[in-house]
Amino acid sequence: MNSHKSTVKFPLTLKKGVWIFGTSFWLFGISERILVSLADNYLSAKDIIQLFTASFFFIGWLFLKPK
């Protein structure tokens, strides 16, 4: 009986682990883009589009949080 509970719990644990792992990578990616964009003290249209795109996908990732 215990092995059945652990096999049911494993996919949920894996989903949550992947989500947390992905969230940390999204935060790293967005912060890296911000630092690169502001490194030359000039914010171009390309930089703004990249930041908005990354932010949009990060917000979408947050909505995929497992229960």
N, CA, C and O atoms as a printed pandas DataFrame, in Angstrom:
     atom_number atom_name residue_name chain_id  residue_number  x_coord  y_coord  z_coord
0              1         N          MET        A               1    0.823   -1.203    0.000
1              2        CA          MET        A               1    0.000    0.000    0.000
2              3         C          MET        A               1    0.861    1.258    0.000
3              4         O          MET        A               1    0.519    2.244   -0.653
4              5         N          ASN        A               2    1.962    1.231    0.718
5              6        CA          ASN        A               2    2.845    2.390    0.770
6              7         C          ASN        A               2    3.480    2.693   -0.574
7              8         O          ASN        A               2    3.648    3.859   -0.930
8              9         N          SER        A               3    3.836    1.654   -1.329
9             10        CA          SER        A               3    4.471    1.872   -2.623
10            11         C          SER        A               3    3.503    2.529   -3.604
11            12         O          SER        A               3    3.927    3.298   -4.466
12            13         N          HIS        A               4    2.209    2.234   -3.482
13            14        CA          HIS        A               4    1.222    2.863   -4.361
14            15         C          HIS        A               4    1.133    4.362   -4.092
15            16         O          HIS        A               4    1.051    5.156   -5.029
16            17         N          LYS        A               5    1.149    4.750   -2.830
17            18        CA          LYS        A               5    1.095    6.172   -2.484
18            19         C          LYS        A               5    2.331    6.897   -2.978
19            20         O          LYS        A               5    2.233    8.035   -3.437
20            21         N          SER        A               6    3.495    6.261   -2.892
21            22        CA          SER        A               6    4.715    6.919   -3.349
22            23         C          SER        A               6    4.754    7.039   -4.865
23            24         O          SER        A               6    5.310    8.006   -5.384
24            25         N          THR        A               7    4.172    6.070   -5.599
25            26        CA          THR        A               7    4.150    6.175   -7.056
26            27         C          THR        A               7    3.161    7.229   -7.522
27            28         O          THR        A               7    3.361    7.837   -8.573
28            29         N          VAL        A               8    2.111    7.455   -6.769
29            30        CA          VAL        A               8    1.161    8.511   -7.100
30            31         C          VAL        A               8    1.762    9.870   -6.756
31            32         O          VAL        A               8    1.529   10.845   -7.471
32            33         N          LYS        A               9    2.520    9.947   -5.689
33            34        CA          LYS        A               9    3.090   11.206   -5.246
34            35         C          LYS        A               9    4.278   11.645   -6.110
35            36         O          LYS        A               9    4.554   12.839   -6.221
36            37         N          PHE        A              10    4.983   10.681   -6.724
37            38        CA          PHE        A              10    6.172   11.005   -7.500
38            39         C          PHE        A              10    5.912   11.978   -8.656
39            40         O          PHE        A              10    6.659   12.947   -8.795
40            41         N          PRO        A              11    4.871   11.759   -9.503
41            42        CA          PRO        A              11    4.647   12.719  -10.596
42            43         C          PRO        A              11    4.356   14.136  -10.097
43            44         O          PRO        A              11    4.777   15.115  -10.714
44            45         N          LEU        A              12    3.640   14.240   -8.989
45            46        CA          LEU        A              12    3.340   15.561   -8.446
46            47         C          LEU        A              12    4.607   16.240   -7.936
47            48         O          LEU        A              12    4.791   17.442   -8.129
48            49         N          THR        A              13    5.472   15.476   -7.290
49            50        CA          THR        A              13    6.741   16.015   -6.813
50            51         C          THR        A              13    7.623   16.428   -7.983
51            52         O          THR        A              13    8.281   17.468   -7.937
52            53         N          LEU        A              14    7.634   15.613   -9.027
53            54        CA          LEU        A              14    8.426   15.927  -10.218
54            55         C          LEU        A              14    7.921   17.200  -10.885
55            56         O          LEU        A              14    8.719   18.052  -11.276
56            57         N          LYS        A              15    6.611   17.338  -11.018
57            58        CA          LYS        A              15    6.039   18.545  -11.621
58            59         C          LYS        A              15    6.440   19.791  -10.845
59            60         O          LYS        A              15    6.852   20.793  -11.429
60            61         N          LYS        A              16    6.316   19.720   -9.526
61            62        CA          LYS        A              16    6.652   20.875   -8.705
62            63         C          LYS        A              16    8.148   21.182   -8.781
63            64         O          LYS        A              16    8.538   22.349   -8.812
64            65         N          GLY        A              17    8.982   20.151   -8.812
65            66        CA          GLY        A              17   10.420   20.352   -8.912
66            67         C          GLY        A              17   10.811   20.994  -10.227
67            68         O          GLY        A              17   11.642   21.902  -10.260
68            69         N          VAL        A              18   10.207   20.520  -11.324
69            70        CA          VAL        A              18   10.489   21.110  -12.636
70            71         C          VAL        A              18   10.019   22.558  -12.665
71            72         O          VAL        A              18   10.699   23.419  -13.223
72            73         N          TRP        A              19    8.865   22.831  -12.070
73            74        CA          TRP        A              19    8.342   24.199  -12.064
74            75         C          TRP        A              19    9.273   25.127  -11.285
75            76         O          TRP        A              19    9.560   26.234  -11.742
76            77         N          ILE        A              20    9.745   24.696  -10.128
77            78        CA          ILE        A              20   10.655   25.522   -9.328
78            79         C          ILE        A              20   11.979   25.728  -10.068
79            80         O          ILE        A              20   12.525   26.831  -10.075
80            81         N          PHE        A              21   12.487   24.674  -10.684
81            82        CA          PHE        A              21   13.716   24.748  -11.459
82            83         C          PHE        A              21   13.550   25.738  -12.615
83            84         O          PHE        A              21   14.427   26.568  -12.857
84            85         N          GLY        A              22   12.426   25.649  -13.326
85            86        CA          GLY        A              22   12.153   26.560  -14.440
86            87         C          GLY        A              22   11.993   27.996  -13.981
87            88         O          GLY        A              22   12.455   28.919  -14.651
88            89         N          THR        A              23   11.345   28.191  -12.850
89            90        CA          THR        A              23   11.162   29.541  -12.319
90            91         C          THR        A              23   12.503   30.191  -12.001
91            92         O          THR        A              23   12.715   31.368  -12.293
92            93         N          SER        A              24   13.405   29.421  -11.403
93            94        CA          SER        A              24   14.720   29.987  -11.102
94            95         C          SER        A              24   15.472   30.350  -12.383
95            96         O          SER        A              24   16.169   31.365  -12.418
96            97         N          PHE        A              25   15.343   29.540  -13.434
97            98        CA          PHE        A              25   15.995   29.863  -14.693
98            99         C          PHE        A              25   15.356   31.076  -15.377
99           100         O          PHE        A              25   16.059   31.887  -15.979
100          101         N          TRP        A              26   14.048   31.203  -15.289
101          102        CA          TRP        A              26   13.395   32.384  -15.858
102          103         C          TRP        A              26   13.852   33.650  -15.133
103          104         O          TRP        A              26   14.124   34.666  -15.772
104          105         N          LEU        A              27   13.936   33.595  -13.810
105          106        CA          LEU        A              27   14.399   34.763  -13.057
106          107         C          LEU        A              27   15.834   35.109  -13.407
107          108         O          LEU        A              27   16.177   36.283  -13.548
108          109         N          PHE        A              28   16.681   34.084  -13.550
109          110        CA          PHE        A              28   18.061   34.329  -13.955
110          111         C          PHE        A              28   18.112   34.955  -15.352
111          112         O          PHE        A              28   18.859   35.905  -15.581
112          113         N          GLY        A              29   17.320   34.422  -16.277
113          114        CA          GLY        A              29   17.322   34.934  -17.647
114          115         C          GLY        A              29   16.852   36.374  -17.737
115          116         O          GLY        A              29   17.437   37.177  -18.465
116          117         N          ILE        A              30   15.807   36.702  -17.008
117          118        CA          ILE        A              30   15.297   38.081  -17.039
118          119         C          ILE        A              30   16.288   39.032  -16.385
119          120         O          ILE        A              30   16.529   40.122  -16.905
120          121         N          SER        A              31   16.863   38.641  -15.262
121          122        CA          SER        A              31   17.839   39.524  -14.608
122          123         C          SER        A              31   19.087   39.687  -15.475
123          124         O          SER        A              31   19.673   40.769  -15.505
124          125         N          GLU        A              32   19.504   38.638  -16.179
125          126        CA          GLU        A              32   20.655   38.740  -17.082
126          127         C          GLU        A              32   20.342   39.682  -18.236
127          128         O          GLU        A              32   21.191   40.486  -18.620
128          129         N          ARG        A              33   19.138   39.597  -18.797
129          130        CA          ARG        A              33   18.747   40.491  -19.890
130          131         C          ARG        A              33   18.714   41.940  -19.416
131          132         O          ARG        A              33   19.104   42.841  -20.160
132          133         N          ILE        A              34   18.256   42.176  -18.193
133          134        CA          ILE        A              34   18.217   43.537  -17.653
134          135         C          ILE        A              34   19.631   44.080  -17.501
135          136         O          ILE        A              34   19.912   45.220  -17.869
136          137         N          LEU        A              35   20.515   43.256  -16.956
137          138        CA          LEU        A              35   21.904   43.704  -16.772
138          139         C          LEU        A              35   22.595   43.978  -18.105
139          140         O          LEU        A              35   23.315   44.968  -18.236
140          141         N          VAL        A              36   22.384   43.121  -19.081
141          142        CA          VAL        A              36   22.990   43.326  -20.400
142          143         C          VAL        A              36   22.405   44.567  -21.064
143          144         O          VAL        A              36   23.131   45.331  -21.702
144          145         N          SER        A              37   21.105   44.772  -20.920
145          146        CA          SER        A              37   20.465   45.921  -21.547
146          147         C          SER        A              37   20.943   47.240  -20.952
147          148         O          SER        A              37   21.083   48.236  -21.661
148          149         N          LEU        A              38   21.187   47.239  -19.666
149          150        CA          LEU        A              38   21.580   48.482  -19.001
150          151         C          LEU        A              38   23.096   48.653  -18.905
151          152         O          LEU        A              38   23.564   49.669  -18.391
152          153         N          ALA        A              39   23.865   47.687  -19.385
153          154        CA          ALA        A              39   25.322   47.755  -19.258
154          155         C          ALA        A              39   25.915   48.909  -20.053
155          156         O          ALA        A              39   26.895   49.517  -19.625
156          157         N          ASP        A              40   25.331   49.214  -21.202
157          158        CA          ASP        A              40   25.886   50.292  -22.032
158          159         C          ASP        A              40   25.153   51.624  -21.842
159          160         O          ASP        A              40   25.358   52.558  -22.617
160          161         N          ASN        A              41   24.311   51.714  -20.827
161          162        CA          ASN        A              41   23.547   52.931  -20.510
162          163         C          ASN        A              41   22.671   53.389  -21.668
163          164         O          ASN        A              41   22.361   54.574  -21.787
164          165         N          TYR        A              42   22.281   52.466  -22.506
165          166        CA          TYR        A              42   21.418   52.782  -23.643
166          167         C          TYR        A              42   20.423   51.646  -23.813
167          168         O          TYR        A              42   20.818   50.491  -23.974
168          169         N          LEU        A              43   19.145   51.963  -23.779
169          170        CA          LEU        A              43   18.087   50.968  -23.894
170          171         C          LEU        A              43   17.477   51.068  -25.286
171          172         O          LEU        A              43   16.742   52.012  -25.573
172          173         N          SER        A              44   17.773   50.111  -26.143
173          174        CA          SER        A              44   17.269   50.142  -27.511
174          175         C          SER        A              44   15.908   49.454  -27.605
175          176         O          SER        A              44   15.446   48.824  -26.653
176          177         N          ALA        A              45   15.283   49.588  -28.761
177          178        CA          ALA        A              45   13.985   48.957  -28.980
178          179         C          ALA        A              45   14.126   47.429  -28.927
179          180         O          ALA        A              45   13.235   46.733  -28.440
180          181         N          LYS        A              46   15.238   46.927  -29.425
181          182        CA          LYS        A              46   15.489   45.476  -29.388
182          183         C          LYS        A              46   15.558   44.978  -27.949
183          184         O          LYS        A              46   15.020   43.916  -27.634
184          185         N          ASP        A              47   16.212   45.730  -27.080
185          186        CA          ASP        A              47   16.309   45.354  -25.667
186          187         C          ASP        A              47   14.941   45.348  -24.999
187          188         O          ASP        A              47   14.621   44.446  -24.226
188          189         N          ILE        A              48   14.149   46.351  -25.302
189          190        CA          ILE        A              48   12.812   46.443  -24.710
190          191         C          ILE        A              48   11.944   45.278  -25.157
191          192         O          ILE        A              48   11.228   44.688  -24.348
192          193         N          ILE        A              49   12.005   44.943  -26.444
193          194        CA          ILE        A              49   11.213   43.820  -26.962
194          195         C          ILE        A              49   11.649   42.514  -26.305
195          196         O          ILE        A              49   10.808   41.691  -25.943
196          197         N          GLN        A              50   12.957   42.319  -26.148
197          198        CA          GLN        A              50   13.446   41.105  -25.497
198          199         C          GLN        A              50   12.991   41.022  -24.045
199          200         O          GLN        A              50   12.624   39.947  -23.569
200          201         N          LEU        A              51   13.013   42.141  -23.345
201          202        CA          LEU        A              51   12.577   42.146  -21.943
202          203         C          LEU        A              51   11.076   41.865  -21.827
203          204         O          LEU        A              51   10.654   41.096  -20.963
204          205         N          PHE        A              52   10.276   42.485  -22.691
205          206        CA          PHE        A              52    8.839   42.239  -22.644
206          207         C          PHE        A              52    8.500   40.801  -23.024
207          208         O          PHE        A              52    7.607   40.194  -22.433
208          209         N          THR        A              53    9.208   40.258  -24.006
209          210        CA          THR        A              53    8.963   38.876  -24.414
210          211         C          THR        A              53    9.316   37.911  -23.287
211          212         O          THR        A              53    8.539   37.008  -22.977
212          213         N          ALA        A              54   10.466   38.095  -22.685
213          214        CA          ALA        A              54   10.880   37.223  -21.581
214          215         C          ALA        A              54    9.914   37.353  -20.399
215          216         O          ALA        A              54    9.569   36.354  -19.766
216          217         N          SER        A              55    9.486   38.558  -20.107
217          218        CA          SER        A              55    8.538   38.778  -19.006
218          219         C          SER        A              55    7.193   38.119  -19.301
219          220         O          SER        A              55    6.572   37.538  -18.411
220          221         N          PHE        A              56    6.749   38.210  -20.551
221          222        CA          PHE        A              56    5.483   37.593  -20.945
222          223         C          PHE        A              56    5.533   36.084  -20.749
223          224         O          PHE        A              56    4.603   35.500  -20.192
224          225         N          PHE        A              57    6.613   35.446  -21.203
225          226        CA          PHE        A              57    6.735   34.005  -21.044
226          227         C          PHE        A              57    6.913   33.608  -19.581
227          228         O          PHE        A              57    6.447   32.545  -19.169
228          229         N          PHE        A              58    7.574   34.439  -18.800
229          230        CA          PHE        A              58    7.721   34.151  -17.376
230          231         C          PHE        A              58    6.371   34.204  -16.667
231          232         O          PHE        A              58    6.082   33.355  -15.824
232          233         N          ILE        A              59    5.560   35.172  -16.995
233          234        CA          ILE        A              59    4.226   35.256  -16.396
234          235         C          ILE        A              59    3.390   34.040  -16.799
235          236         O          ILE        A              59    2.649   33.487  -15.986
236          237         N          GLY        A              60    3.517   33.633  -18.058
237          238        CA          GLY        A              60    2.835   32.415  -18.504
238          239         C          GLY        A              60    3.307   31.198  -17.739
239          240         O          GLY        A              60    2.512   30.324  -17.395
240          241         N          TRP        A              61    4.615   31.139  -17.469
241          242        CA          TRP        A              61    5.184   30.029  -16.690
242          243         C          TRP        A              61    4.603   30.017  -15.272
243          244         O          TRP        A              61    4.326   28.950  -14.723
244          245         N          LEU        A              62    4.420   31.184  -14.688
245          246        CA          LEU        A              62    3.860   31.258  -13.330
246          247         C          LEU        A              62    2.445   30.724  -13.279
247          248         O          LEU        A              62    2.039   30.147  -12.271
248          249         N          PHE        A              63    1.685   30.906  -14.352
249          250        CA          PHE        A              63    0.319   30.376  -14.386
250          251         C          PHE        A              63    0.286   28.862  -14.525
251          252         O          PHE        A              63   -0.761   28.255  -14.303
252          253         N          LEU        A              64    1.395   28.237  -14.883
253          254        CA          LEU        A              64    1.465   26.789  -15.024
254          255         C          LEU        A              64    1.837   26.079  -13.726
255          256         O          LEU        A              64    2.134   24.885  -13.737
256          257         N          LYS        A              65    1.823   26.799  -12.617
257          258        CA          LYS        A              65    2.206   26.217  -11.333
258          259         C          LYS        A              65    1.325   25.001  -11.013
259          260         O          LYS        A              65    0.097   25.082  -11.050
260          261         N          PRO        A              66    1.971   23.883  -10.701
261          262        CA          PRO        A              66    1.178   22.685  -10.363
262          263         C          PRO        A              66    0.495   22.841   -9.006
263          264         O          PRO        A              66    0.952   23.589   -8.142
264          265         N          LYS        A              67   -0.597   22.125   -8.847
265          266        CA          LYS        A              67   -1.374   22.204   -7.604
266          267         C          LYS        A              67   -0.799   21.320   -6.538
267          268         O          LYS        A              67   -1.330   21.265   -5.429
